């Protein structure tokens, strides 16, 4: 009964809007209807304005400026520029995902305590300190060789005197945590590079990893703590599990879409 009433409401509202929705302004041949203005004005009222009072006239001016600006941009073909096209495509992509998958995504159930326990048992939070030697995103072979040699020397020093790891971090690390002795605090798996978490997973407190590489550079990491389940932020882990379920839905959906798309990959160019 509730859905019937809602459907009737939206239907009658739509009919009314089509017959009694006056035009409040016309800009370059484009009409601004009162319903559009009121909807925009309502959004404006939800934001605090410290420079000007939010009035219906100001909201109308905003809409007019928007049309004038878009028309001016199109005159100079700004909408055809590569960076603008990329932004527009990003919006279209996310709008498409939202439109097609919203029903499934809205049905994702909140993670139970048992689900959180099971996940945390596999991926607990570690407290670590790191020494990071940065590399460019795509470094040369010589750059990698040089940084590996430096990292190996630092690792040897750390293993000879583990208690001086923080001092080595202050001296050598190029991470923002260097002055704090490389202290990264407790971090869930999702906030660490995959290689970083794999290097510390299951290691005892005090363990120092051999140098390993991520997209950021070379890391030497010391495990300094392990958080117990009763200490975790369950709200955070509910979100983590929600995102995992969401990603599975997206992966499954696009795997199906790929089957009907023409996709050709030149693997030789990936090396």
PyMOL commands that set and color helices and strands:
alter all, ss='L'
color gray80, all
select helices_A, chain A and resi 2-19+34-45+56-75+78-80+82-106+113-122+141-160+162-172+178-180+189-191+194-200+229-231+234-259+267-270
alter helices_A, ss='H'
color red, helices_A
select strands_A, chain A and resi 23-27+30-33+126-134+183-187+212-214+217-226
alter strands_A, ss='S'
color yellow, strands_A
deselect
rebuild
show_as cartoon
